[in-house]
Amino acid sequence: MDLPDKDTSLALYRQMLVIRRFEESAVRIYREGKIPGFLHLYIGEEAVASGVCAHLEKGDYVGSTHRGHGHALAKGVPAREVMAELWGRSTGCSGGRGGSMHLYSKEYGLLGTNGIVGYGIPLGAGAAFSAKYLDTSNVAVAFFGDGAVNLGCFHEVLNMASIWTLPVVFVCENNLYATELSFLKATAGQSVAARAASYAMPGVEVDGQDVLAVYEAAGQAIGRARAGEGPTMIECRTYRYHGHHEGDPGTDYRTQEEIENWKNRDPVHLLGKRLLSEKVAAQDELDQVKKEVEALIQDAIDFADGSPWPAPEDAATKVFVNPL
């Protein structure tokens, strides 16, 4: 697969690196006790969000998962606002009320990271229905994991999306484990993408560690949706390096050898290596990108650390449409 133009290639590299450095910083800060609640890391899966969201416009929509920091950042939500939300500060994208699993940004079309497994599927389809009903050119992407593909909503929504020719792309981030349960043990038929045929939509399986493969498949699917040709299913075979959540060592149900084998196909390293080998970018250019990303993430940390907590008197705001 050919590399896209230099600007696009570097943008994909930068986006993956932003997610990687953000997550590495988040886990360090979490261990320092500054981030409350659960933390589900996206490290290892950066190519999926980066490759898909590179084709989205600001007015497009994303339905996310509990492992959604990468989706938020790739959709354009500023790192400052995402980091501040993790800290529970008032400057966060959800005003400090949501935390890691409830990131939300109307401005950037992020319909919410979500602790309910599979909830991004109907959320994405609903946004796509709205876009079609209002006769806009917007599309929606529904991200979900392999643990969601055996839920009723998966089948019901895909059927409805196909019947109504909705402008939605269903992206399965198949990282092979639903919490601790292996995909191989939980799912009859080992291809999620193959299920798309049952709902009369295209289905494609791609290497989720190869951002260029994801970028190409997503470009076709999003272009198809935007042209009014209906939904597509993309299954990205990927892997999370950390446990299901921070605190889960992730080694009771998978071997260290398996983890290391996947790390040998790290998406950030793979693209960086190819940019150098094909002389699309020089090492000093990649170093400059890394320097800029480090500064961006440090700025986000400083912003979050210096931001105020939500005011106690505002606890009841944004709970009801017309609060008494």
DRENDO-1510 file (C-alpha; in Angstrom, 1 decimal, always signed):
<recs>
REC; n; res; u; v; w
REC; 1; MET; +0.0; +0.0; +0.0 .
REC; 2; ASP; +1.4; +3.3; -1.0 .
REC; 3; LEU; +2.0; +6.1; +1.5 .
REC; 4; PRO; -0.3; +9.1; +1.1 .
REC; 5; ASP; +1.3; +12.5; +0.5 .
REC; 6; LYS; +3.9; +13.8; +3.0 .
REC; 7; ASP; +1.5; +16.1; +4.9 .
REC; 8; THR; -1.1; +13.4; +5.4 .
REC; 9; SER; +1.6; +10.8; +6.4 .
REC; 10; LEU; +3.1; +13.1; +9.0 .
REC; 11; ALA; -0.3; +14.1; +10.3 .
REC; 12; LEU; -1.2; +10.4; +10.9 .
REC; 13; TYR; +2.2; +9.9; +12.6 .
REC; 14; ARG; +1.6; +13.0; +14.8 .
REC; 15; GLN; -1.9; +12.0; +15.7 .
REC; 16; MET; -0.9; +8.5; +16.9 .
REC; 17; LEU; +2.0; +10.1; +18.8 .
REC; 18; VAL; -0.4; +12.6; +20.5 .
REC; 19; ILE; -2.6; +9.7; +21.7 .
REC; 20; ARG; +0.4; +7.6; +22.8 .
REC; 21; ARG; +2.0; +10.4; +24.8 .
REC; 22; PHE; -1.3; +11.5; +26.3 .
REC; 23; GLU; -2.1; +8.0; +27.5 .
REC; 24; GLU; +1.4; +7.4; +28.9 .
REC; 25; SER; +1.1; +10.7; +30.8 .
REC; 26; ALA; -2.4; +9.8; +32.0 .
REC; 27; VAL; -1.3; +6.5; +33.5 .
REC; 28; ARG; +1.6; +8.1; +35.3 .
REC; 29; ILE; -0.6; +10.8; +36.7 .
REC; 30; TYR; -3.3; +8.2; +37.6 .
REC; 31; ARG; -0.7; +6.3; +39.6 .
REC; 32; GLU; +0.2; +9.5; +41.4 .
REC; 33; GLY; -3.4; +9.6; +42.6 .
REC; 34; LYS; -4.4; +12.7; +40.7 .
REC; 35; ILE; -7.0; +11.1; +38.4 .
REC; 36; PRO; -10.0; +9.5; +40.1 .
REC; 37; GLY; -12.1; +6.5; +39.0 .
REC; 38; PHE; -11.2; +4.0; +36.3 .
REC; 39; LEU; -8.8; +4.4; +33.5 .
REC; 40; HIS; -9.0; +2.3; +30.3 .
REC; 41; LEU; -5.9; +2.9; +28.2 .
REC; 42; TYR; -5.8; +3.0; +24.4 .
REC; 43; ILE; -2.1; +2.3; +24.1 .
REC; 44; GLY; -1.5; -0.1; +21.2 .
REC; 45; GLU; -4.7; +0.8; +19.3 .
REC; 46; GLU; -3.7; +4.3; +18.2 .
REC; 47; ALA; -3.8; +3.5; +14.4 .
REC; 48; VAL; -7.6; +2.8; +14.5 .
REC; 49; ALA; -8.8; +6.2; +15.8 .
REC; 50; SER; -6.1; +8.1; +13.9 .
REC; 51; GLY; -6.8; +6.3; +10.6 .
REC; 52; VAL; -10.6; +6.6; +10.8 .
REC; 53; CYS; -10.9; +10.1; +12.2 .
REC; 54; ALA; -8.5; +11.6; +9.7 .
REC; 55; HIS; -11.4; +11.5; +7.2 .
REC; 56; LEU; -14.0; +13.1; +9.5 .
REC; 57; GLU; -15.0; +16.7; +9.4 .
REC; 58; LYS; -15.8; +18.8; +12.5 .
REC; 59; GLY; -19.6; +18.4; +12.0 .
REC; 60; ASP; -19.4; +14.6; +11.7 .
REC; 61; TYR; -20.2; +12.4; +14.7 .
REC; 62; VAL; -18.4; +9.8; +16.8 .
REC; 63; GLY; -20.0; +7.3; +19.2 .
REC; 64; SER; -17.3; +5.9; +21.5 .
REC; 65; THR; -16.5; +3.3; +24.1 .
REC; 66; HIS; -15.1; +3.2; +27.6 .
REC; 67; ARG; -11.6; +3.1; +26.0 .
REC; 68; GLY; -12.2; +6.4; +24.2 .
REC; 69; HIS; -9.5; +8.9; +24.9 .
REC; 70; GLY; -8.0; +8.2; +21.5 .
REC; 71; HIS; -11.3; +8.7; +19.8 .
REC; 72; ALA; -11.8; +12.1; +21.5 .
REC; 73; LEU; -8.3; +13.3; +20.6 .
REC; 74; ALA; -8.4; +12.1; +17.0 .
REC; 75; LYS; -11.9; +13.7; +16.5 .
REC; 76; GLY; -10.3; +17.1; +17.5 .
REC; 77; VAL; -11.2; +17.6; +21.1 .
REC; 78; PRO; -8.3; +19.6; +22.5 .
REC; 79; ALA; -5.8; +17.6; +24.7 .
REC; 80; ARG; -6.3; +20.3; +27.4 .
REC; 81; GLU; -10.0; +19.6; +27.6 .
REC; 82; VAL; -9.6; +15.9; +27.7 .
REC; 83; MET; -6.8; +15.9; +30.3 .
REC; 84; ALA; -8.8; +18.4; +32.5 .
REC; 85; GLU; -11.8; +16.1; +32.3 .
REC; 86; LEU; -9.8; +13.1; +33.5 .
REC; 87; TRP; -8.7; +15.2; +36.5 .
REC; 88; GLY; -12.4; +16.2; +37.2 .
REC; 89; ARG; -11.8; +19.9; +36.6 .
REC; 90; SER; -14.3; +22.4; +35.5 .
REC; 91; THR; -12.4; +23.2; +32.3 .
REC; 92; GLY; -12.8; +19.6; +31.1 .
REC; 93; CYS; -14.9; +18.8; +28.0 .
REC; 94; SER; -17.7; +17.6; +30.3 .
REC; 95; GLY; -17.2; +20.2; +32.9 .
REC; 96; GLY; -15.5; +17.8; +35.3 .
REC; 97; ARG; -18.7; +15.8; +35.6 .
REC; 98; GLY; -17.9; +12.9; +33.4 .
REC; 99; GLY; -14.3; +11.8; +33.8 .
REC; 100; SER; -12.6; +9.2; +31.6 .
REC; 101; MET; -15.6; +7.2; +30.6 .
REC; 102; HIS; -17.9; +10.1; +29.9 .
REC; 103; LEU; -16.0; +12.5; +27.7 .
REC; 104; TYR; -18.4; +14.6; +25.6 .
REC; 105; SER; -18.0; +17.5; +23.2 .
REC; 106; LYS; -20.9; +18.8; +21.2 .
REC; 107; GLU; -18.6; +21.2; +19.4 .
REC; 108; TYR; -16.4; +18.4; +18.0 .
REC; 109; GLY; -19.2; +15.9; +17.4 .
REC; 110; LEU; -18.1; +13.5; +20.2 .
REC; 111; LEU; -21.3; +12.0; +21.4 .
REC; 112; GLY; -19.6; +10.5; +24.4 .
REC; 113; THR; -17.3; +7.9; +25.6 .
REC; 114; ASN; -19.4; +5.3; +27.4 .
REC; 115; GLY; -19.2; +2.7; +30.1 .
REC; 116; ILE; -22.1; +0.7; +28.6 .
REC; 117; VAL; -20.6; -1.9; +26.3 .
REC; 118; GLY; -21.8; -1.4; +22.7 .
REC; 119; TYR; -23.6; +1.9; +23.4 .
REC; 120; GLY; -21.7; +3.7; +20.7 .
REC; 121; ILE; -23.4; +1.5; +18.1 .
REC; 122; PRO; -27.0; +2.8; +18.4 .
REC; 123; LEU; -25.6; +6.3; +19.3 .
REC; 124; GLY; -23.7; +6.5; +16.0 .
REC; 125; ALA; -26.7; +5.2; +14.0 .
REC; 126; GLY; -29.0; +7.7; +15.7 .
REC; 127; ALA; -26.7; +10.5; +14.8 .
REC; 128; ALA; -26.5; +9.2; +11.2 .
REC; 129; PHE; -30.3; +9.1; +11.1 .
REC; 130; SER; -30.4; +12.7; +12.2 .
REC; 131; ALA; -27.9; +13.7; +9.5 .
REC; 132; LYS; -30.0; +12.0; +6.8 .
REC; 133; TYR; -33.3; +13.4; +8.1 .
REC; 134; LEU; -31.9; +16.9; +8.2 .
REC; 135; ASP; -30.4; +16.4; +4.7 .
REC; 136; THR; -26.8; +17.3; +5.7 .
REC; 137; SER; -23.6; +15.8; +4.4 .
REC; 138; ASN; -22.5; +14.6; +7.8 .
REC; 139; VAL; -21.6; +11.1; +8.6 .
REC; 140; ALA; -21.2; +9.1; +11.9 .
REC; 141; VAL; -18.7; +6.6; +13.1 .
REC; 142; ALA; -19.7; +4.0; +15.8 .
REC; 143; PHE; -16.7; +2.6; +17.6 .
REC; 144; PHE; -17.1; -0.6; +19.6 .
REC; 145; GLY; -15.0; -3.5; +20.8 .
REC; 146; ASP; -15.2; -7.3; +20.1 .
REC; 147; GLY; -17.1; -7.7; +23.4 .
REC; 148; ALA; -20.1; -5.8; +21.9 .
REC; 149; VAL; -20.6; -8.0; +18.8 .
REC; 150; ASN; -22.7; -10.6; +20.5 .
REC; 151; LEU; -25.1; -8.1; +22.0 .
REC; 152; GLY; -28.6; -7.7; +20.6 .
REC; 153; CYS; -28.1; -4.0; +19.8 .
REC; 154; PHE; -25.3; -4.9; +17.4 .
REC; 155; HIS; -27.6; -7.0; +15.2 .
REC; 156; GLU; -30.7; -4.8; +15.6 .
REC; 157; VAL; -28.8; -1.5; +14.7 .
REC; 158; LEU; -26.9; -3.0; +11.8 .
REC; 159; ASN; -30.1; -4.3; +10.3 .
REC; 160; MET; -31.8; -0.9; +10.8 .
REC; 161; ALA; -28.9; +1.1; +9.4 .
REC; 162; SER; -28.9; -1.0; +6.3 .
REC; 163; ILE; -32.6; -0.8; +5.7 .
REC; 164; TRP; -32.6; +2.9; +6.1 .
REC; 165; THR; -29.3; +3.4; +4.2 .
REC; 166; LEU; -27.8; +5.5; +7.0 .
REC; 167; PRO; -24.5; +7.3; +6.6 .
REC; 168; VAL; -22.7; +5.5; +9.3 .
REC; 169; VAL; -19.5; +3.4; +9.6 .
REC; 170; PHE; -19.3; +0.7; +12.2 .
REC; 171; VAL; -15.7; +0.2; +13.4 .
REC; 172; CYS; -15.0; -2.8; +15.5 .
REC; 173; GLU; -11.8; -2.4; +17.5 .
REC; 174; ASN; -11.1; -6.2; +17.9 .
REC; 175; ASN; -8.3; -6.3; +20.5 .
REC; 176; LEU; -9.1; -10.0; +21.1 .
REC; 177; TYR; -10.2; -9.7; +24.7 .
REC; 178; ALA; -13.5; -8.5; +26.3 .
REC; 179; THR; -12.1; -7.7; +29.8 .
REC; 180; GLU; -10.5; -11.1; +30.4 .
REC; 181; LEU; -12.5; -13.2; +28.0 .
REC; 182; SER; -10.8; -14.2; +24.8 .
REC; 183; PHE; -12.6; -13.4; +21.5 .
REC; 184; LEU; -11.8; -17.0; +20.3 .
REC; 185; LYS; -13.8; -18.4; +23.2 .
REC; 186; ALA; -16.7; -16.0; +23.2 .
REC; 187; THR; -17.6; -15.7; +19.5 .
REC; 188; ALA; -18.8; -18.3; +17.0 .
REC; 189; GLY; -17.3; -17.5; +13.7 .
REC; 190; GLN; -14.0; -15.7; +14.0 .
REC; 191; SER; -14.7; -12.8; +11.6 .
REC; 192; VAL; -16.8; -9.8; +12.7 .
REC; 193; ALA; -16.5; -8.3; +9.3 .
REC; 194; ALA; -18.1; -11.3; +7.7 .
REC; 195; ARG; -21.3; -10.6; +9.6 .
REC; 196; ALA; -21.8; -7.5; +7.5 .
REC; 197; ALA; -23.0; -9.6; +4.6 .
REC; 198; SER; -26.0; -10.7; +6.7 .
REC; 199; TYR; -27.1; -7.0; +6.7 .
REC; 200; ALA; -26.4; -6.3; +3.1 .
REC; 201; MET; -23.5; -4.0; +3.7 .
REC; 202; PRO; -19.8; -4.2; +2.9 .
REC; 203; GLY; -17.6; -5.7; +5.5 .
REC; 204; VAL; -13.8; -5.5; +5.5 .
REC; 205; GLU; -11.1; -6.7; +7.9 .
REC; 206; VAL; -7.9; -4.7; +8.2 .
REC; 207; ASP; -4.7; -4.8; +10.1 .
REC; 208; GLY; -5.4; -2.4; +13.0 .
REC; 209; GLN; -1.7; -1.9; +13.7 .
REC; 210; ASP; -1.2; -0.5; +10.2 .
REC; 211; VAL; -2.6; +3.1; +10.2 .
REC; 212; LEU; -2.4; +3.2; +6.4 .
REC; 213; ALA; -4.6; +0.2; +6.0 .
REC; 214; VAL; -7.1; +1.7; +8.4 .
REC; 215; TYR; -6.9; +5.0; +6.6 .
REC; 216; GLU; -7.6; +3.5; +3.2 .
REC; 217; ALA; -10.5; +1.4; +4.4 .
REC; 218; ALA; -12.0; +4.2; +6.4 .
REC; 219; GLY; -11.7; +6.6; +3.5 .
REC; 220; GLN; -13.7; +4.4; +1.2 .
REC; 221; ALA; -16.3; +3.7; +3.9 .
REC; 222; ILE; -16.8; +7.3; +4.9 .
REC; 223; GLY; -16.8; +8.4; +1.3 .
REC; 224; ARG; -19.5; +5.8; +0.6 .
REC; 225; ALA; -21.6; +7.0; +3.6 .
REC; 226; ARG; -21.2; +10.7; +2.6 .
REC; 227; ALA; -22.4; +9.9; -0.9 .
REC; 228; GLY; -25.6; +8.4; +0.4 .
REC; 229; GLU; -24.6; +4.8; -0.3 .
REC; 230; GLY; -25.2; +3.5; +3.3 .
REC; 231; PRO; -23.3; +1.8; +6.1 .
REC; 232; THR; -20.0; -0.2; +6.1 .
REC; 233; MET; -18.5; -2.4; +8.7 .
REC; 234; ILE; -14.7; -2.3; +9.4 .
REC; 235; GLU; -13.1; -4.8; +11.7 .
REC; 236; CYS; -9.7; -3.6; +12.9 .
REC; 237; ARG; -7.5; -6.4; +14.4 .
REC; 238; THR; -5.6; -4.6; +17.1 .
REC; 239; TYR; -4.3; -5.1; +20.6 .
REC; 240; ARG; -4.1; -3.2; +23.9 .
REC; 241; TYR; -0.8; -3.4; +25.6 .
REC; 242; HIS; -2.1; -2.7; +29.1 .
REC; 243; GLY; -4.7; -4.6; +31.1 .
REC; 244; HIS; -8.5; -4.0; +30.6 .
REC; 245; HIS; -8.2; -1.1; +33.0 .
REC; 246; GLU; -5.3; +0.4; +35.0 .
REC; 247; GLY; -4.9; -1.9; +38.0 .
REC; 248; ASP; -5.5; -5.1; +35.9 .
REC; 249; PRO; -2.0; -6.4; +35.1 .
REC; 250; GLY; -3.4; -8.1; +32.0 .
REC; 251; THR; -1.1; -11.1; +32.4 .
REC; 252; ASP; -3.5; -13.6; +34.0 .
REC; 253; TYR; -5.3; -14.4; +30.8 .
REC; 254; ARG; -2.6; -13.8; +28.2 .
REC; 255; THR; +1.0; -14.6; +28.0 .
REC; 256; GLN; +3.9; -12.1; +28.1 .
REC; 257; GLU; +5.1; -13.6; +24.8 .
REC; 258; GLU; +1.8; -12.7; +23.1 .
REC; 259; ILE; +2.0; -9.1; +24.4 .
REC; 260; GLU; +5.6; -8.7; +23.2 .
REC; 261; ASN; +4.7; -10.2; +19.8 .
REC; 262; TRP; +2.1; -7.5; +19.3 .
REC; 263; LYS; +4.4; -4.8; +20.6 .
REC; 264; ASN; +6.8; -5.8; +17.8 .
REC; 265; ARG; +4.1; -4.5; +15.4 .
REC; 266; ASP; +3.7; -1.2; +17.2 .
REC; 267; PRO; +1.6; +1.2; +15.0 .
REC; 268; VAL; +3.7; +4.3; +15.8 .
REC; 269; HIS; +7.0; +2.6; +15.2 .
REC; 270; LEU; +5.8; +0.9; +12.0 .
REC; 271; LEU; +4.8; +4.2; +10.3 .
REC; 272; GLY; +7.8; +6.1; +11.6 .
REC; 273; LYS; +10.1; +3.3; +10.2 .
REC; 274; ARG; +8.4; +3.4; +6.8 .
REC; 275; LEU; +8.5; +7.2; +6.6 .
REC; 276; LEU; +12.3; +7.0; +7.0 .
REC; 277; SER; +12.9; +4.0; +4.8 .
REC; 278; GLU; +10.9; +5.5; +1.9 .
REC; 279; LYS; +12.5; +8.9; +2.5 .
REC; 280; VAL; +9.2; +10.6; +2.9 .
REC; 281; ALA; +10.5; +12.2; +6.1 .
REC; 282; ALA; +13.9; +12.6; +7.7 .
REC; 283; GLN; +14.8; +11.7; +11.2 .
REC; 284; ASP; +15.0; +15.4; +12.3 .
REC; 285; GLU; +11.5; +15.9; +11.0 .
REC; 286; LEU; +10.2; +13.1; +13.1 .
REC; 287; ASP; +12.2; +14.4; +16.1 .
REC; 288; GLN; +10.5; +17.8; +15.6 .
REC; 289; VAL; +7.1; +16.2; +15.6 .
REC; 290; LYS; +8.0; +14.4; +18.9 .
REC; 291; LYS; +9.2; +17.6; +20.4 .
REC; 292; GLU; +5.9; +19.4; +19.5 .
REC; 293; VAL; +3.8; +16.6; +20.8 .
REC; 294; GLU; +5.7; +16.5; +24.1 .
REC; 295; ALA; +5.1; +20.3; +24.5 .
REC; 296; LEU; +1.4; +19.8; +23.7 .
REC; 297; ILE; +0.9; +17.1; +26.3 .
REC; 298; GLN; +2.9; +19.0; +29.0 .
REC; 299; ASP; +0.7; +22.0; +28.3 .
REC; 300; ALA; -2.4; +19.8; +28.7 .
REC; 301; ILE; -1.1; +18.6; +32.1 .
REC; 302; ASP; -0.2; +22.1; +33.3 .
REC; 303; PHE; -3.7; +23.3; +32.2 .
REC; 304; ALA; -5.5; +20.5; +34.0 .
REC; 305; ASP; -3.3; +20.9; +37.2 .
REC; 306; GLY; -4.0; +24.6; +37.3 .
REC; 307; SER; -7.8; +24.4; +36.6 .
REC; 308; PRO; -10.4; +24.8; +39.3 .
REC; 309; TRP; -12.7; +22.1; +40.6 .
REC; 310; PRO; -16.4; +22.4; +39.6 .
REC; 311; ALA; -18.3; +24.7; +42.0 .
REC; 312; PRO; -20.4; +22.8; +44.6 .
REC; 313; GLU; -23.4; +25.0; +43.9 .
REC; 314; ASP; -23.4; +23.9; +40.2 .
REC; 315; ALA; -23.8; +20.2; +41.1 .
REC; 316; ALA; -27.4; +20.2; +40.0 .
REC; 317; THR; -26.9; +22.0; +36.7 .
REC; 318; LYS; -27.0; +20.1; +33.4 .
REC; 319; VAL; -28.9; +17.3; +35.1 .
REC; 320; PHE; -32.4; +18.3; +34.1 .
REC; 321; VAL; -33.6; +20.2; +31.0 .
REC; 322; ASN; -35.6; +22.6; +33.2 .
REC; 323; PRO; -34.3; +22.2; +36.8 .
REC; 324; LEU; -36.7; +23.3; +39.5 .
</recs>
